[in-house]
Amino acid sequence: MDFDQDTKALEAGPFGRAMRAHWLLDPTIIYLNHGTVGATPKRVLAVQQALREEMEQQPARFLLRELSALSGPSERALPRLREAAQAVARFMGAEGQDLVFVDNATTGVNAVLGSLELQPGDEILITNLAYGAVRNAAAFAAERRGGRLVTLELPFPVSSPADYVNRLAQALTPRTRLAILDHITSETALVLPLAEMAACCRAAGVPVLVDGAHAPGAIPLDIPRLGVDYYTGNLHKWALAPKGCGFLWVAPERQQSLHPPVISWGLGRGFVQEFDWVGTKDPTPFLAAPAALELMQAWGLDAMQAYNHHIAWQAAVWLTARWGFELPAPRAMLGCMATLPLPASLGSTREDAVRLQYALLYQHRIEAPILCLGGRLWVRISAQVYNTLEDIEALAQAIDTHFVSIVHF
């Protein structure tokens, strides 16, 4: 691979292979799958472990008197969860009182859907690019209330983000009660024109729930400026927090009618109180999240995002040219990930995708998801600061090995 001057300059900086030392990742694996479940740096794991040890020294004090305000005043000026929520909210341009922690984005989606009032014939709008678990939750909510799940078909590959906005405008009806939109899609890795799509919904009087699982830490994010009603995301992916750390932001005017999927002691005491205590659990992923955000700031958040985007974009340009395809999306619709088409001879079924993914892992020591979309195979590349374009070249050579072996069979 010929490296351009921008790539040489970026890889001469602080990011690249040397960053692997900050993670526990297996050094024998080329890891191009950060987007799936994330990977937490050692420094953040150390903060989480220290919190766990502190909790176990006096569990009742930590969980019942310091964690939330539910049990009344404590020695702390601010409950631990509220202190962490303020730090996380600031990271995304929001206010702490509008944000609560959930285990993951799917939990946040279920909270909104579970609180949604539907009449028979009412519609929940979702797109064909939605995450499978979110689609299931929306289908379940619509079915048990006599509503309808309407799926908006958005083309992929895509030439212009404006096309998605126009298609959304045509799909909204007087019976649409909620639109569920991705910020960054899971399988196709597209950054959707969310603010424009939300404005379209707002003009039609339709509330918007955003599945932002992949956005925090991956792209610049100012939630209130997006003009949405609900935004749920994961912090354990691109924001480097421990596993099981998500959040739900809710516009102030929507908070009163919202409840967590697990109803507990906070019922009737307001949005924050209901979500801050849903039973005994390990809260340290939430409490360690500010340390993860501080680490990103110390490394240079803007520089991280620029580096990751550059690697993903260069991979998209180089691999599509290598295999003779067009780019699946314009640069503005790619963040830290790119989903790219594979040669047709590699297969066209989910079984073919699984077979190729396992071959990459066990024969070539490369972790990268292989997807079956539209009757063909695609590879999704995640670029984190420990990745380099040499990792992309290794992936290309491994895939070409299988392509050649199939052609010559």
C-alpha positions as CSV (number, residue, x, y, z in Angstrom):
1,M,0.0,0.0,0.0
2,D,1.3,3.4,-0.9
3,F,0.9,5.8,2.0
4,D,0.1,9.4,1.2
5,Q,1.6,12.3,3.0
6,D,-1.4,12.7,5.4
7,T,-1.1,9.1,6.4
8,K,2.6,9.3,7.0
9,A,2.1,12.5,9.1
10,L,-0.7,10.9,11.2
11,E,1.1,7.6,11.8
12,A,4.2,9.6,12.8
13,G,2.2,11.1,15.6
14,P,1.2,9.5,18.9
15,F,-1.3,7.0,17.4
16,G,-0.7,3.7,15.8
17,R,0.7,0.3,16.8
18,A,2.4,1.6,19.9
19,M,-1.0,2.4,21.4
20,R,-1.8,-1.3,21.8
21,A,0.2,-1.1,25.0
22,H,-2.7,0.8,26.6
23,W,-5.1,-2.1,26.0
24,L,-5.2,-5.8,27.1
25,L,-5.8,-6.9,23.5
26,D,-4.2,-10.1,22.4
27,P,-1.0,-9.0,20.6
28,T,-1.2,-11.9,18.1
29,I,-4.6,-10.6,16.8
30,I,-5.1,-7.8,14.3
31,Y,-8.2,-6.3,15.9
32,L,-10.4,-4.4,13.3
33,N,-13.6,-4.9,15.3
34,H,-13.6,-2.2,18.0
35,G,-17.1,-1.1,17.1
36,T,-18.8,-4.4,18.1
37,V,-18.3,-4.4,21.9
38,G,-15.5,-1.9,22.3
39,A,-12.3,-2.4,24.2
40,T,-11.5,-0.7,27.5
41,P,-8.0,0.7,28.2
42,K,-6.0,-0.6,31.1
43,R,-6.1,2.8,32.9
44,V,-9.9,2.8,32.9
45,L,-10.1,-0.8,34.1
46,A,-7.8,0.2,37.0
47,V,-10.2,3.0,37.9
48,Q,-13.1,0.6,37.8
49,Q,-11.3,-2.0,39.9
50,A,-10.5,0.7,42.5
51,L,-14.2,1.6,42.7
52,R,-15.2,-2.0,43.1
53,E,-12.7,-2.4,46.0
54,E,-14.0,0.8,47.6
55,M,-17.6,-0.5,47.2
56,E,-16.8,-3.8,48.9
57,Q,-15.2,-2.1,51.9
58,Q,-18.7,-0.7,52.9
59,P,-21.3,-1.9,50.4
60,A,-24.3,-0.5,52.1
61,R,-22.8,3.0,52.4
62,F,-21.6,3.0,48.8
63,L,-24.8,1.6,47.2
64,L,-27.5,2.9,49.5
65,R,-26.3,6.2,50.8
66,E,-23.8,7.5,48.3
67,L,-24.8,6.2,44.9
68,S,-28.1,8.0,44.4
69,A,-30.3,10.4,46.3
70,L,-33.0,7.8,46.8
71,S,-32.2,7.0,50.4
72,G,-31.8,10.6,51.5
73,P,-28.8,12.8,52.2
74,S,-25.3,11.5,52.6
75,E,-21.9,12.8,53.4
76,R,-21.4,13.5,49.6
77,A,-22.4,16.9,48.2
78,L,-23.6,15.1,45.1
79,P,-24.6,11.4,44.7
80,R,-22.0,9.4,42.8
81,L,-24.3,8.6,39.8
82,R,-25.2,12.3,39.5
83,E,-21.6,13.4,39.6
84,A,-20.8,10.9,36.8
85,A,-23.8,11.8,34.8
86,Q,-22.8,15.5,34.9
87,A,-19.4,14.6,33.5
88,V,-20.8,12.4,30.7
89,A,-23.5,15.0,29.8
90,R,-20.9,17.8,29.5
91,F,-19.0,15.6,27.1
92,M,-22.0,15.6,24.8
93,G,-23.1,19.2,25.3
94,A,-25.9,18.3,27.6
95,E,-27.1,18.9,31.2
96,G,-26.7,16.2,33.9
97,Q,-30.3,16.3,35.0
98,D,-31.4,15.2,31.5
99,L,-29.2,12.1,31.4
100,V,-29.5,8.8,33.2
101,F,-27.4,5.6,32.9
102,V,-28.6,2.4,31.4
103,D,-26.7,-0.8,30.6
104,N,-26.6,-0.3,26.9
105,A,-28.4,1.5,24.0
106,T,-30.9,-1.4,23.6
107,T,-32.0,-0.9,27.2
108,G,-32.5,2.8,26.5
109,V,-34.6,2.0,23.5
110,N,-36.7,-0.4,25.5
111,A,-37.3,2.3,28.1
112,V,-38.8,4.7,25.6
113,L,-40.8,2.0,23.8
114,G,-42.1,0.7,27.1
115,S,-43.4,4.1,28.0
116,L,-44.9,4.9,24.6
117,E,-48.7,5.2,24.5
118,L,-50.1,3.7,21.3
119,Q,-53.6,3.3,20.0
120,P,-54.6,0.6,17.5
121,G,-53.4,1.6,14.1
122,D,-50.7,3.9,15.4
123,E,-47.3,3.5,13.7
124,I,-43.7,3.3,14.9
125,L,-41.3,4.1,12.0
126,I,-37.9,2.4,11.8
127,T,-35.5,2.0,8.9
128,N,-34.1,-1.1,7.3
129,L,-30.7,-0.1,8.6
130,A,-31.7,-0.4,12.2
131,Y,-29.9,-2.7,14.7
132,G,-31.7,-6.1,14.9
133,A,-32.3,-5.9,18.7
134,V,-33.9,-2.4,18.3
135,R,-36.1,-3.7,15.4
136,N,-37.2,-6.5,17.6
137,A,-38.1,-4.2,20.5
138,A,-40.0,-1.9,18.2
139,A,-41.9,-4.8,16.7
140,F,-42.8,-6.1,20.1
141,A,-44.0,-2.7,21.4
142,A,-46.2,-2.1,18.3
143,E,-47.7,-5.6,18.3
144,R,-48.7,-5.8,21.9
145,R,-50.5,-2.4,21.7
146,G,-52.2,-3.0,18.4
147,G,-49.9,-0.7,16.5
148,R,-47.9,-1.1,13.3
149,L,-44.2,-1.2,12.7
150,V,-43.4,0.6,9.5
151,T,-40.0,0.0,7.9
152,L,-38.5,2.8,5.8
153,E,-36.2,1.3,3.1
154,L,-33.0,3.3,2.8
155,P,-30.7,2.3,0.0
156,F,-27.1,1.1,0.6
157,P,-24.8,1.9,-1.1
158,V,-25.9,5.6,-1.0
159,S,-24.7,8.6,-3.0
160,S,-26.1,11.5,-1.0
161,P,-27.4,12.0,2.6
162,A,-30.1,14.2,1.2
163,D,-31.8,11.1,-0.3
164,Y,-32.3,9.7,3.1
165,V,-34.0,12.9,4.3
166,N,-36.3,13.0,1.3
167,R,-37.3,9.4,1.8
168,L,-38.0,9.9,5.5
169,A,-40.3,12.9,4.7
170,Q,-42.3,10.7,2.4
171,A,-42.6,7.9,4.9
172,L,-44.1,9.9,7.8
173,T,-47.9,9.8,8.1
174,P,-50.5,11.3,10.5
175,R,-50.4,7.9,12.4
176,T,-46.6,8.0,13.0
177,R,-46.2,8.2,16.8
178,L,-42.4,7.7,17.0
179,A,-39.5,7.6,14.5
180,I,-36.5,5.5,15.6
181,L,-33.3,6.7,13.8
182,D,-29.7,5.6,13.9
183,H,-26.9,8.1,14.3
184,I,-24.3,5.7,13.1
185,T,-25.7,2.4,11.7
186,S,-24.4,-0.8,13.0
187,E,-24.0,-3.0,9.9
188,T,-23.5,-0.4,7.2
189,A,-21.5,1.9,9.4
190,L,-23.1,5.1,7.9
191,V,-23.3,8.4,9.7
192,L,-26.8,9.5,9.0
193,P,-27.8,13.2,8.5
194,L,-29.5,13.1,11.9
195,A,-30.1,16.8,12.5
196,E,-31.8,17.1,9.1
197,M,-33.8,13.9,9.5
198,A,-34.9,15.1,13.0
199,A,-36.0,18.4,11.6
200,C,-38.1,16.6,9.1
201,C,-39.8,14.6,11.8
202,R,-40.2,17.7,14.0
203,A,-42.0,19.5,11.2
204,A,-44.4,16.7,11.0
205,G,-45.0,16.6,14.8
206,V,-43.3,13.2,15.2
207,P,-41.0,12.5,18.2
208,V,-37.6,11.1,17.5
209,L,-35.7,8.4,19.4
210,V,-32.1,8.0,18.4
211,D,-30.1,4.8,18.6
212,G,-26.6,6.4,19.0
213,A,-24.8,3.2,20.1
214,H,-21.7,4.0,18.0
215,A,-21.6,7.8,18.1
216,P,-20.2,8.9,21.6
217,G,-16.5,9.2,21.2
218,A,-16.5,8.4,17.5
219,I,-17.7,11.7,16.1
220,P,-18.3,15.2,17.6
221,L,-21.6,15.1,19.5
222,D,-23.8,17.8,20.9
223,I,-27.1,16.1,21.6
224,P,-29.3,19.1,22.4
225,R,-28.4,20.7,19.0
226,L,-29.7,17.7,17.1
227,G,-33.3,18.6,17.9
228,V,-34.3,15.0,19.0
229,D,-36.5,13.9,21.9
230,Y,-34.6,10.8,23.1
231,Y,-31.0,9.9,22.5
232,T,-29.5,6.6,23.8
233,G,-26.0,5.5,23.3
234,N,-23.2,3.3,24.5
235,L,-20.1,4.5,26.3
236,H,-18.3,1.1,26.2
237,K,-17.7,1.3,22.5
238,W,-15.9,4.4,21.2
239,A,-15.9,6.3,24.5
240,L,-13.7,3.6,26.1
241,A,-15.8,3.0,29.2
242,P,-16.1,-0.5,30.8
243,K,-18.7,-3.0,29.4
244,G,-22.3,-2.4,30.3
245,C,-22.2,1.4,30.2
246,G,-24.8,3.2,28.3
247,F,-26.9,6.3,28.8
248,L,-30.3,7.8,27.9
249,W,-30.8,11.5,27.3
250,V,-34.3,12.8,27.3
251,A,-35.6,16.2,26.4
252,P,-37.0,17.9,29.6
253,E,-40.6,18.0,28.2
254,R,-40.5,14.2,27.7
255,Q,-39.2,13.1,31.0
256,Q,-42.3,13.0,33.1
257,S,-43.9,10.2,31.1
258,L,-40.8,8.1,30.9
259,H,-40.0,5.1,33.1
260,P,-37.2,2.5,33.2
261,P,-37.9,-1.1,32.0
262,V,-37.4,-2.2,35.7
263,I,-39.7,-0.4,38.0
264,S,-38.2,-0.1,41.5
265,W,-38.1,2.2,44.6
266,G,-37.9,5.5,42.6
267,L,-41.4,5.2,41.1
268,G,-43.2,8.5,41.2
269,R,-40.0,10.4,42.3
270,G,-39.0,11.8,38.9
271,F,-37.0,10.8,35.9
272,V,-33.6,10.8,37.6
273,Q,-34.7,9.0,40.7
274,E,-36.5,6.2,38.8
275,F,-33.5,5.4,36.6
276,D,-30.7,5.9,39.2
277,W,-31.9,2.9,41.3
278,V,-33.4,-0.1,39.6
279,G,-32.1,-2.7,42.1
280,T,-28.7,-3.9,43.3
281,K,-26.1,-4.1,40.6
282,D,-22.5,-3.2,39.9
283,P,-22.5,0.6,39.1
284,T,-18.8,0.8,38.5
285,P,-19.0,0.9,34.7
286,F,-21.0,4.1,35.0
287,L,-18.8,5.6,37.7
288,A,-15.6,4.9,35.7
289,A,-17.0,6.5,32.5
290,P,-15.7,10.0,33.4
291,A,-12.2,8.5,33.7
292,A,-12.6,7.1,30.2
293,L,-13.6,10.5,28.8
294,E,-10.7,12.2,30.7
295,L,-8.3,9.7,29.0
296,M,-9.7,10.6,25.6
297,Q,-9.2,14.3,26.3
298,A,-5.7,13.6,27.5
299,W,-4.9,11.8,24.3
300,G,-6.6,14.5,22.3
301,L,-10.2,13.8,21.4
302,D,-10.2,15.7,18.1
303,A,-6.9,14.1,17.1
304,M,-8.2,10.7,17.9
305,Q,-11.4,11.2,15.8
306,A,-9.4,12.6,12.9
307,Y,-6.9,9.7,13.0
308,N,-9.7,7.0,13.2
309,H,-11.7,8.7,10.4
310,H,-8.6,8.9,8.2
311,I,-7.8,5.2,8.6
312,A,-11.4,4.2,7.9
313,W,-11.6,6.5,4.8
314,Q,-8.3,5.4,3.4
315,A,-9.2,1.8,3.9
316,A,-12.5,2.4,2.0
317,V,-10.7,4.1,-0.9
318,W,-7.9,1.6,-1.1
319,L,-10.0,-1.6,-0.7
320,T,-12.8,-0.7,-3.1
321,A,-10.2,0.2,-5.7
322,R,-8.3,-3.0,-5.1
323,W,-11.4,-5.1,-5.6
324,G,-12.9,-3.0,-8.4
325,F,-15.9,-1.5,-6.6
326,E,-17.4,2.0,-6.1
327,L,-17.3,3.6,-2.7
328,P,-20.5,2.7,-0.9
329,A,-21.0,6.2,0.6
330,P,-19.6,9.7,0.4
331,R,-16.9,10.6,2.9
332,A,-19.3,12.7,5.0
333,M,-21.2,9.6,5.9
334,L,-18.3,7.6,7.3
335,G,-16.9,8.0,10.8
336,C,-14.5,5.5,12.4
337,M,-16.0,2.5,10.5
338,A,-16.5,1.5,6.9
339,T,-18.5,-1.4,5.5
340,L,-17.1,-2.5,2.1
341,P,-18.1,-5.0,-0.6
342,L,-16.2,-8.2,-1.1
343,P,-15.6,-10.1,-4.3
344,A,-18.8,-12.0,-5.3
345,S,-16.9,-15.3,-5.6
346,L,-16.4,-15.3,-1.8
347,G,-20.1,-16.2,-1.3
348,S,-23.6,-14.7,-0.9
349,T,-25.1,-16.3,2.2
350,R,-24.9,-15.9,6.0
351,E,-23.2,-19.2,6.1
352,D,-20.5,-18.0,3.7
353,A,-20.1,-14.9,5.9
354,V,-19.5,-16.9,9.0
355,R,-17.1,-19.2,7.2
356,L,-15.0,-16.3,5.9
357,Q,-15.0,-14.5,9.3
358,Y,-13.8,-17.6,11.1
359,A,-11.2,-18.2,8.4
360,L,-9.8,-14.7,8.9
361,L,-9.7,-15.2,12.6
362,Y,-8.3,-18.7,12.9
363,Q,-6.1,-18.9,9.8
364,H,-4.9,-15.2,9.6
365,R,-5.4,-13.9,13.2
366,I,-7.6,-11.0,12.0
367,E,-10.8,-10.1,13.9
368,A,-13.2,-8.3,11.5
369,P,-17.0,-8.9,11.0
370,I,-18.1,-10.3,7.7
371,L,-21.8,-9.5,6.9
372,C,-24.3,-10.7,4.4
373,L,-26.3,-7.7,3.0
374,G,-28.4,-7.8,-0.1
375,G,-27.2,-11.2,-1.2
376,R,-23.5,-10.4,-1.0
377,L,-20.7,-10.3,1.5
378,W,-19.3,-7.2,3.1
379,V,-16.5,-6.6,5.6
380,R,-16.9,-3.9,8.3
381,I,-13.7,-2.2,9.4
382,S,-13.4,-0.4,12.7
383,A,-10.4,2.0,13.1
384,Q,-9.2,2.8,16.6
385,V,-6.0,4.6,17.5
386,Y,-4.2,1.3,17.9
387,N,-4.9,0.4,14.2
388,T,-2.7,1.3,11.2
389,L,-3.1,1.0,7.4
390,E,-0.8,-2.0,7.7
391,D,-3.6,-3.8,9.4
392,I,-5.8,-3.0,6.4
393,E,-3.2,-4.3,4.1
394,A,-3.0,-7.6,6.1
395,L,-6.8,-7.9,5.8
396,A,-6.7,-7.4,2.1
397,Q,-4.0,-10.0,1.6
398,A,-5.9,-12.5,3.7
399,I,-9.1,-12.0,1.8
400,D,-7.3,-12.1,-1.5
401,T,-5.9,-15.5,-0.5
402,H,-9.4,-16.9,-0.1
403,F,-10.5,-15.2,-3.4
404,V,-7.7,-16.7,-5.3
405,S,-8.2,-20.2,-3.8
406,I,-11.9,-20.1,-4.8
407,V,-11.1,-18.9,-8.3
408,H,-8.5,-21.7,-8.7
409,F,-10.6,-24.4,-7.2
